[in-house]
């Protein structure tokens, strides 16, 4: 599901003229262990020259009633917070989830990927039966991608048009 949503997001951003670099293009891990995989991804993000990095993920919780997409940024990154808040606002507005969440900061390893602000978008909770069903629907996956892309573009270009010129891998 992560890769499927990532591909829809890539396509949506490319349709808007944003150049996208994926850390993987198939269902295989990019390293032999989860730790090495995270190091490799973080290194790819750091060396990409990107204006931002979006990590797509699905969430889970022991409490099966927990639901709703959420954006997470590196807690000491002002630009990460700005990017995550734009994305979260679009997720809440466009998807109208039963639980509207607020973007928040963490110190997750993958978010420390260099100069570019990085955001983990937890698309929803697979532990919630209704949300799991929704996350498996192509139409919802595309809506997620559009909402995330809208947030990314507001970050890159501002509310009223371009404020920065995207580099080779925004």
N, CA, C and O of each residue as an XYZ file, in Angstrom:
680
protein
N       0.824     -1.206      0.000
C       0.000      0.000      0.000
C       0.863      1.263      0.000
O       0.530      2.247     -0.659
N       1.974      1.229      0.743
C       2.860      2.394      0.776
C       3.339      2.749     -0.629
O       3.299      3.910     -1.036
N       3.787      1.745     -1.353
C       4.314      1.978     -2.697
C       3.213      2.446     -3.649
O       3.446      3.331     -4.473
N       2.042      1.876     -3.546
C       0.935      2.265     -4.433
C       0.591      3.737     -4.225
O       0.466      4.486     -5.194
N       0.438      4.156     -2.976
C       0.132      5.564     -2.699
C       1.295      6.446     -3.152
O       1.079      7.526     -3.702
N       2.528      5.986     -2.922
C       3.713      6.747     -3.347
C       3.726      6.946     -4.860
O       4.072      8.023     -5.344
N       3.353      5.921     -5.597
C       3.318      6.033     -7.059
C       2.237      7.004     -7.519
O       2.458      7.784     -8.446
N       1.067      6.961     -6.877
C       0.017      7.932     -7.208
C       0.492      9.351     -6.885
O       0.233     10.286     -7.641
N       1.191      9.502     -5.755
C       1.717     10.809     -5.367
C       2.771     11.278     -6.368
O       2.757     12.436     -6.787
N       3.670     10.398     -6.748
C       4.687     10.738     -7.752
C       4.021     11.247     -9.031
O       4.390     12.294     -9.561
N       3.037     10.494     -9.515
C       2.351     10.869    -10.758
C       1.660     12.221    -10.616
O       1.720     13.059    -11.517
N       1.008     12.422     -9.483
C       0.297     13.687     -9.244
C       1.266     14.863     -9.225
O       0.989     15.903     -9.823
N       2.395     14.710     -8.546
C       3.387     15.783     -8.491
C       4.028     16.023     -9.860
O       4.230     17.170    -10.258
N       4.347     14.943    -10.580
C       4.939     15.104    -11.902
C       3.971     15.794    -12.859
O       4.393     16.588    -13.699
N       2.687     15.499    -12.741
C       1.683     16.172    -13.575
C       1.668     17.676    -13.318
O       1.238     18.452    -14.172
N       2.137     18.083    -12.145
C       2.180     19.505    -11.773
C       3.554     20.125    -12.058
O       3.805     21.277    -11.706
N       4.431     19.359    -12.693
C       5.745     19.879    -13.057
C       6.817     19.713    -12.003
O       7.903     20.278    -12.137
N       6.541     18.953    -10.959
C       7.519     18.723     -9.900
C       8.304     17.461    -10.233
O       7.723     16.408    -10.496
N       9.621     17.574    -10.219
C      10.463     16.403    -10.460
C      10.548     15.588     -9.168
O      10.777     16.135     -8.090
N      10.360     14.285     -9.294
C      10.285     13.401     -8.132
C      11.324     12.298     -8.250
O      11.512     11.722     -9.322
N      11.982     12.014     -7.163
C      12.906     10.883     -7.079
C      12.370      9.927     -6.019
O      12.139     10.324     -4.877
N      12.175      8.679     -6.396
C      11.669      7.661     -5.470
C      12.857      6.921     -4.852
O      13.873      6.704     -5.512
N      12.720      6.536     -3.580
C      13.784      5.732     -2.970
C      13.652      4.268     -3.350
O      14.618      3.513     -3.247
N      12.463      3.855     -3.791
C      12.286      2.507     -4.327
C      11.144      2.528     -5.332
O      10.244      3.365     -5.264
N      11.206      1.583     -6.269
C      10.185      1.536     -7.324
C       9.522      0.172     -7.425
O       8.737     -0.072     -8.341
N       9.832     -0.717     -6.491
C       9.161     -2.012     -6.457
C       8.926     -2.404     -4.997
O       9.269     -1.652     -4.084
N       8.349     -3.565     -4.786
C       7.985     -4.007     -3.449
C       9.131     -4.512     -2.600
O       8.917     -4.927     -1.461
N      10.343     -4.486     -3.130
C      11.491     -5.000     -2.388
C      12.110     -3.927     -1.505
O      12.121     -2.746     -1.852
N      12.627     -4.360     -0.353
C      13.379     -3.451      0.500
C      14.645     -3.040     -0.246
O      15.098     -3.752     -1.143
N      15.210     -1.905      0.119
C      16.415     -1.458     -0.574
C      17.681     -1.870      0.166
O      18.784     -1.499     -0.234
N      17.527     -2.629      1.237
C      18.663     -3.165      1.972
C      18.233     -4.450      2.672
O      17.053     -4.799      2.684
N      19.209     -5.151      3.254
C      18.923     -6.478      3.804
C      18.298     -6.476      5.197
O      17.731     -7.489      5.604
N      18.381     -5.372      5.939
C      17.737     -5.279      7.256
C      16.971     -3.962      7.331
O      17.224     -3.049      6.546
N      16.046     -3.865      8.263
C      15.275     -2.633      8.419
C      16.190     -1.466      8.781
O      16.010     -0.355      8.280
N      17.166     -1.714      9.645
C      18.097     -0.654     10.038
C      18.894     -0.166      8.837
O      19.000      1.040      8.609
N      19.452     -1.089      8.073
C      20.211     -0.705      6.880
C      19.309     -0.016      5.850
O      19.739      0.913      5.167
N      18.070     -0.471      5.744
C      17.107      0.130      4.839
C      16.888      1.604      5.198
O      16.875      2.469      4.322
N      16.717      1.880      6.492
C      16.507      3.259      6.949
C      17.745      4.119      6.694
O      17.621      5.264      6.260
N      18.938      3.579      6.960
C      20.177      4.308      6.674
C      20.298      4.614      5.184
O      20.661      5.726      4.801
N      19.994      3.631      4.351
C      20.095      3.826      2.904
C      19.106      4.880      2.436
O      19.465      5.749      1.641
N      17.874      4.820      2.911
C      16.859      5.815      2.527
C      17.272      7.213      2.982
O      17.188      8.177      2.220
N      17.717      7.308      4.227
C      18.121      8.612      4.754
C      19.288      9.169      3.941
O      19.323     10.366      3.653
N      20.227      8.331      3.575
C      21.361      8.756      2.768
C      20.905      9.224      1.379
O      21.389     10.238      0.875
N      19.976      8.484      0.764
C      19.442      8.885     -0.544
C      18.761     10.247     -0.463
O      18.946     11.094     -1.337
N      17.977     10.450      0.587
C      17.287     11.730      0.771
C      18.309     12.848      0.952
O      18.197     13.908      0.336
N      19.298     12.606      1.793
C      20.311     13.612      2.099
C      21.092     14.038      0.853
O      21.396     15.219      0.684
N      21.410     13.098     -0.002
C      22.221     13.385     -1.194
C      21.394     13.842     -2.394
O      21.963     14.217     -3.419
N      20.084     13.819     -2.290
C      19.236     14.092     -3.454
C      19.206     15.561     -3.866
O      18.949     15.867     -5.030
N      19.458     16.455     -2.951
C      19.312     17.869     -3.255
C      17.862     18.314     -3.280
O      17.543     19.385     -3.797
N      16.992     17.501     -2.727
C      15.552     17.764     -2.754
C      15.178     18.963     -1.878
O      15.878     19.296     -0.922
N      14.066     19.597     -2.225
C      13.504     20.668     -1.404
C      12.694     20.104     -0.246
O      12.484     20.782      0.760
N      12.235     18.854     -0.389
C      11.512     18.185      0.687
C      11.449     16.689      0.392
O      11.664     16.253     -0.740
N      11.155     15.924      1.419
C      11.004     14.476      1.270
C       9.712     14.055      1.950
O       9.407     14.483      3.063
N       8.963     13.213      1.263
C       7.708     12.694      1.800
C       7.853     11.187      1.935
O       8.156     10.497      0.962
N       7.640     10.682      3.128
C       7.705      9.246      3.402
C       6.268      8.769      3.622
O       5.595      9.215      4.551
N       5.814      7.879      2.777
C       4.445      7.360      2.861
C       4.454      6.093      3.701
O       5.284      5.207      3.502
N       3.520      6.018      4.642
C       3.459      4.875      5.549
C       2.019      4.636      5.968
O       1.183      5.536      5.889
N       1.735      3.428      6.410
C       0.436      3.088      6.979
C       0.645      2.854      8.470
O       1.652      2.276      8.879
N      -0.297      3.300      9.266
C      -0.186      3.256     10.717
C      -0.896      2.042     11.303
O      -1.639      1.345     10.611
N      -0.658      1.801     12.581
C      -1.315      0.717     13.313
C      -1.358      1.110     14.787
O      -0.505      1.856     15.268
N      -2.354      0.602     15.487
C      -2.486      0.885     16.911
C      -3.177     -0.295     17.573
O      -4.026     -0.946     16.963
N      -2.816     -0.570     18.818
C      -3.472     -1.665     19.546
C      -4.954     -1.394     19.737
O      -5.751     -2.329     19.821
N      -5.326     -0.135     19.807
C      -6.721      0.257     19.929
C      -7.311      0.341     18.519
O      -6.991      1.264     17.769
N      -8.149     -0.593     18.166
C      -8.683     -0.687     16.804
C      -9.618      0.466     16.431
O      -9.995      0.596     15.266
N      -9.994      1.299     17.393
C     -10.871      2.422     17.060
C     -10.095      3.647     16.591
O     -10.695      4.586     16.067
N      -8.773      3.660     16.767
C      -7.955      4.802     16.364
C      -7.914      4.867     14.845
O      -7.762      3.850     14.168
N      -8.053      6.098     14.313
C      -8.091      6.271     12.868
C      -7.665      7.674     12.479
O      -7.515      8.553     13.328
N      -7.474      7.870     11.184
C      -7.184      9.184     10.631
C      -5.754      9.356     10.176
O      -4.828      8.906     10.852
N      -5.559     10.007      9.027
C      -4.205     10.274      8.535
C      -3.521     11.341      9.386
O      -4.174     12.217      9.953
N      -2.194     11.250      9.463
C      -1.438     12.232     10.247
C      -0.070     12.453      9.612
O       0.529     11.528      9.064
N       0.414     13.684      9.694
C       1.724     14.072      9.172
C       2.673     14.299     10.336
O       2.323     14.943     11.325
N       3.887     13.757     10.206
C       4.877     13.831     11.276
C       6.156     14.443     10.718
O       6.640     14.022      9.668
N       6.698     15.423     11.406
C       7.915     16.110     10.976
C       8.991     15.987     12.053
O       8.700     15.637     13.197
N      10.241     16.278     11.674
C      11.338     16.271     12.645
C      11.115     17.436     13.604
O      10.984     18.583     13.177
N      11.073     17.140     14.889
C      10.622     18.098     15.891
C      11.379     19.419     15.919
O      10.812     20.424     16.349
N      12.619     19.463     15.483
C      13.351     20.733     15.504
C      13.427     21.391     14.123
O      14.231     22.301     13.918
N      12.614     20.946     13.190
C      12.632     21.499     11.837
C      11.445     22.436     11.615
O      10.300     21.995     11.515
N      11.736     23.724     11.540
C      10.688     24.709     11.297
C      10.033     24.486      9.930
O       8.810     24.544      9.804
N      10.866     24.228      8.900
C      10.312     23.977      7.565
C       9.568     22.646      7.506
O       8.566     22.525      6.802
N      10.057     21.644      8.245
C       9.345     20.375      8.325
C       7.965     20.557      8.926
O       6.992     19.965      8.460
N       7.884     21.379      9.964
C       6.590     21.661     10.600
C       5.658     22.361      9.617
O       4.472     22.041      9.538
N       6.201     23.315      8.874
C       5.392     24.044      7.887
C       4.865     23.089      6.811
O       3.681     23.117      6.475
N       5.751     22.246      6.276
C       5.352     21.272      5.250
C       4.294     20.318      5.797
O       3.275     20.079      5.149
N       4.532     19.778      6.981
C       3.586     18.820      7.582
C       2.230     19.465      7.831
O       1.193     18.829      7.639
N       2.232     20.712      8.255
C       0.956     21.393      8.533
C       0.170     21.645      7.249
O      -1.056     21.526      7.232
N       0.879     21.995      6.172
C       0.188     22.142      4.880
C      -0.429     20.810      4.454
O      -1.588     20.758      4.044
N       0.348     19.745      4.552
C      -0.153     18.420      4.157
C      -1.327     18.016      5.033
O      -2.346     17.545      4.528
N      -1.192     18.199      6.343
C      -2.256     17.786      7.268
C      -3.540     18.561      7.008
O      -4.632     17.993      7.052
N      -3.412     19.847      6.741
C      -4.599     20.658      6.452
C      -5.333     20.120      5.229
O      -6.563     20.057      5.217
N      -4.585     19.735      4.205
C      -5.208     19.189      2.992
C      -5.820     17.816      3.250
O      -6.908     17.523      2.753
N      -5.143     16.980      4.012
C      -5.703     15.660      4.352
C      -7.022     15.832      5.097
O      -8.007     15.166      4.779
N      -7.044     16.714      6.079
C      -8.260     16.932      6.866
C      -9.375     17.535      6.029
O     -10.533     17.134      6.144
N      -9.026     18.496      5.189
C     -10.023     19.185      4.380
C     -10.596     18.296      3.274
O     -11.813     18.206      3.109
N      -9.719     17.647      2.527
C     -10.157     16.896      1.353
C     -10.722     15.519      1.679
O     -11.649     15.053      1.016
N     -10.168     14.872      2.692
C     -10.617     13.512      3.022
C     -11.706     13.512      4.083
O     -12.435     12.531      4.236
N     -11.813     14.609      4.811
C     -12.805     14.749      5.873
C     -12.879     13.508      6.769
O     -13.950     12.924      6.935
N     -11.739     13.106      7.347
C     -11.741     11.902      8.181
C     -12.579     12.092      9.448
O     -12.752     13.212      9.929
N     -13.086     10.999      9.970
C     -13.872     11.048     11.204
C     -13.040     11.634     12.345
O     -13.571     12.323     13.215
N     -11.745     11.358     12.337
C     -10.817     11.896     13.332
C      -9.844     12.819     12.602
O      -8.950     12.354     11.894
N     -10.023     14.126     12.777
C      -9.097     15.087     12.178
C      -7.907     15.230     13.115
O      -8.049     15.668     14.257
N      -6.751     14.863     12.628
C      -5.535     14.890     13.435
C      -4.744     16.167     13.186
O      -5.023     16.921     12.254
N      -3.763     16.389     14.030
C      -2.873     17.538     13.939
C      -1.461     17.041     13.662
O      -1.013     16.075     14.280
N      -0.756     17.689     12.742
C       0.644     17.347     12.480
C       1.436     17.530     13.774
O       1.142     18.420     14.571
N       2.436     16.684     13.970
C       3.246     16.801     15.178
C       4.689     16.408     14.916
O       4.991     15.741     13.926
N       5.570     16.823     15.802
C       6.990     16.572     15.669
C       7.454     15.356     16.443
O       6.930     15.036     17.510
N       8.444     14.687     15.886
C       9.101     13.522     16.500
C      10.576     13.587     16.153
O      11.006     14.472     15.413
N      11.351     12.655     16.685
C      12.780     12.608     16.367
C      13.139     11.308     15.647
O      14.238     10.782     15.820
N      12.215     10.796     14.844
C      12.458      9.554     14.116
C      13.690      9.680     13.221
O      13.916     10.715     12.595
N      14.465      8.629     13.172
C      15.708      8.575     12.424
C      15.527      9.013     10.969
O      16.317      9.813     10.468
N      14.523      8.512     10.299
C      14.328      8.777      8.876
C      14.062     10.260      8.599
O      14.323     10.734      7.493
N      13.554     10.984      9.572
C      13.244     12.397      9.386
C      14.484     13.291      9.418
O      14.420     14.463      9.048
N      15.605     12.734      9.858
C      16.848     13.501      9.950
C      17.665     13.315      8.673
O      18.879     13.123      8.741
N      17.018     13.369      7.520
C      17.647     13.024      6.255
C      18.389     14.122      5.545
O      18.485     14.074      4.319
N      18.917     15.102      6.228
C      19.678     16.143      5.569
C      19.007     17.489      5.680
O      18.214     17.724      6.592
N      19.326     18.383      4.745
C      18.816     19.752      4.785
C      17.341     19.842      4.414
O      16.635     20.731      4.889
N      16.878     18.940      3.581
C      15.491     18.988      3.128
C      14.548     18.594      4.257
O      14.785     17.594      4.935
N      13.479     19.365      4.471
C      12.503     18.940      5.470
C      11.839     17.630      5.028
O      11.471     17.466      3.865
N      11.698     16.716      5.968
C      11.099     15.413      5.678
C       9.842     15.245      6.511
O       9.783     15.657      7.669
N       8.846     14.637      5.906
C       7.575     14.396      6.583
C       7.152     12.955      6.342
O       7.163     12.471      5.210
N       6.783     12.282      7.414
C       6.138     10.975      7.295
C       4.642     11.239      7.228
O       4.081     11.903      8.100
N       4.000     10.717      6.190
C       2.546     10.792      6.113
C       2.019      9.403      6.430
O       2.126      8.478      5.626
N       1.449      9.281      7.619
C       0.763      8.046      8.013
C      -0.629      8.162      7.407
O      -1.453      8.941      7.886
N      -0.890      7.398      6.367
C      -2.114      7.557      5.571
C      -3.380      7.121      6.291
O      -4.480      7.512      5.902
N      -3.239      6.331      7.318
C      -4.368      5.838      8.078
C      -3.955      4.611      8.870
O      -2.800      4.188      8.823
N      -4.903      4.045      9.592
C      -4.621      2.930     10.491
C      -5.138      1.608      9.922
O      -6.344      1.406      9.781
N      -4.208      0.720      9.602
C      -4.582     -0.618      9.132
C      -5.217     -1.440     10.247
O      -5.884     -2.439      9.977
N      -5.021     -1.036     11.478
C      -5.603     -1.735     12.629
C      -7.081     -1.397     12.812
O      -7.768     -2.040     13.605
N      -7.572     -0.402     12.092
C      -8.985     -0.037     12.117
C      -9.637     -0.667     10.885
O      -9.288     -0.322      9.756
N     -10.557     -1.563     11.090
C     -11.143     -2.334      9.989
C     -11.718     -1.448      8.887
O     -11.488     -1.704      7.705
N     -12.461     -0.408      9.262
C     -13.067      0.472      8.261
C     -12.002      1.251      7.485
O     -12.092      1.408      6.268
N     -11.005      1.728      8.205
C      -9.962      2.494      7.537
C      -9.073      1.592      6.679
O      -8.623      2.003      5.609
N      -8.822      0.385      7.137
C      -8.060     -0.568      6.318
C      -8.772     -0.784      4.981
O      -8.133     -0.768      3.928
N     -10.083     -0.985      5.020
C     -10.848     -1.178      3.786
C     -10.681      0.041      2.879
O     -10.448     -0.093      1.678
N     -10.802      1.224      3.465
C     -10.676      2.460      2.703
C      -9.284      2.591      2.077
O      -9.161      2.968      0.911
N      -8.249      2.284      2.840
C      -6.868      2.413      2.353
C      -6.570      1.467      1.192
O      -5.629      1.703      0.434
N      -7.342      0.418      1.045
C      -7.143     -0.535     -0.041
C      -7.908     -0.148     -1.309
O      -7.779     -0.813     -2.337
N      -8.699      0.919     -1.243
C      -9.483      1.360     -2.396
C      -8.661      2.319     -3.254
O      -8.138      3.315     -2.752
N      -8.548      2.021     -4.537
C      -7.771      2.862     -5.441
C      -8.262      4.305     -5.440
O      -7.454      5.233     -5.463
N      -9.561      4.500     -5.413
C     -10.096      5.867     -5.435
C      -9.634      6.647     -4.203
O      -9.322      7.833     -4.308
N      -9.587      6.004     -3.049
C      -9.124      6.679     -1.829
C      -7.613      6.912     -1.887
O      -7.135      7.959     -1.449
N      -6.872      5.966     -2.413
C      -5.422      6.133     -2.556
C      -5.116      7.352     -3.427
O      -4.189      8.109     -3.137
N      -5.887      7.538     -4.479
C      -5.692      8.691     -5.360
C      -6.072      9.985     -4.649
O      -5.416     11.008     -4.841
N      -7.110      9.955     -3.841
C      -7.498     11.139     -3.068
C      -6.409     11.505     -2.064
O      -6.115     12.682     -1.855
N      -5.814     10.481     -1.444
C      -4.679     10.727     -0.548
C      -3.562     11.431     -1.304
O      -3.014     12.425     -0.828
N      -3.227     10.919     -2.472
C      -2.137     11.478     -3.273
C      -2.409     12.934     -3.652
O      -1.510     13.771     -3.581
N      -3.624     13.234     -4.049
C      -3.981     14.603     -4.424
C      -3.854     15.529     -3.209
O      -3.295     16.620     -3.319
N      -4.364     15.103     -2.064
C      -4.293     15.927     -0.852
C      -2.845     16.179     -0.449
O      -2.478     17.308     -0.124
N      -2.022     15.131     -0.468
C      -0.608     15.284     -0.112
C       0.080     16.208     -1.117
O       0.832     17.100     -0.725
N      -0.174     15.997     -2.403
C       0.435     16.841     -3.446
C       0.019     18.302     -3.274
O       0.840     19.201     -3.450
N      -1.240     18.544     -2.936
C      -1.690     19.914     -2.710
C      -0.908     20.547     -1.560
O      -0.499     21.704     -1.652
N      -0.698     19.790     -0.475
C       0.081     20.305      0.647
C       1.523     20.569      0.273
O       2.090     21.593      0.653
N       2.124     19.646     -0.476
C       3.509     19.817     -0.928
C       3.624     21.061     -1.805
O       4.542     21.862     -1.630
N       2.704     21.222     -2.740
C       2.764     22.374     -3.647
C       2.534     23.685     -2.907
O       3.127     24.700     -3.272
N       1.701     23.694     -1.891
C       1.540     24.912     -1.090
C       2.843     25.233     -0.370
O       3.210     26.400     -0.233
N       3.531     24.215      0.084
C       4.826     24.428      0.723
C       5.843     24.955     -0.294
O       6.542     25.931     -0.021
N       5.928     24.315     -1.460
C       6.922     24.686     -2.461
C       6.638     26.040     -3.105
O       7.556     26.830     -3.329
N       5.376     26.303     -3.401
C       5.021     27.464     -4.199
C       4.273     28.548     -3.448
O       4.085     29.642     -3.981
N       3.846     28.280     -2.241
C       3.061     29.238     -1.477
C       1.592     29.146     -1.841
O       1.217     28.518     -2.831
N       0.787     29.771     -1.041
C      -0.671     29.731     -1.232
C      -1.088     30.380     -2.551
O      -2.059     29.958     -3.179
N      -0.345     31.411     -2.965
C      -0.761     32.200     -4.125
C       0.155     32.064     -5.328
O       0.092     32.887     -6.241
N       0.997     31.052     -5.352
C       1.883     30.864     -6.495
C       3.304     30.600     -6.040
O       3.575     30.534     -4.841
N       4.221     30.447     -7.001
C       5.604     30.060     -6.672
C       6.294     31.037     -5.727
O       6.224     32.253     -5.904
N       6.956     30.480     -4.727
C       7.819     31.262     -3.850
C       9.258     30.773     -3.980
O      10.193     31.500     -3.644
N       9.440     29.557     -4.463
C      10.776     29.033     -4.762
C      10.681     28.312     -6.088
O       9.605     27.887     -6.508
N      11.804     28.183     -6.730
C      11.860     27.412     -7.964
C      12.327     26.023     -7.613
O      13.432     25.863     -7.095
N      11.518     25.006     -7.880
C      11.940     23.643     -7.532
C      13.252     23.284     -8.216
O      13.468     23.598     -9.387
N      14.119     22.622     -7.463
C      15.368     22.132     -8.012
C      15.132     20.816     -8.713
O      13.999     20.505     -9.081
N      16.178     20.038     -8.904
C      16.057     18.809     -9.671
C      15.176     17.751     -9.016
O      14.614     16.911     -9.718
N      15.041     17.767     -7.698
C      14.288     16.715     -7.015
C      13.469     17.255     -5.846
O      13.699     16.835     -4.712
N      12.515     18.173     -6.074
C      11.794     18.748     -4.949
C      10.961     17.768     -4.172
O      10.308     18.147     -3.199
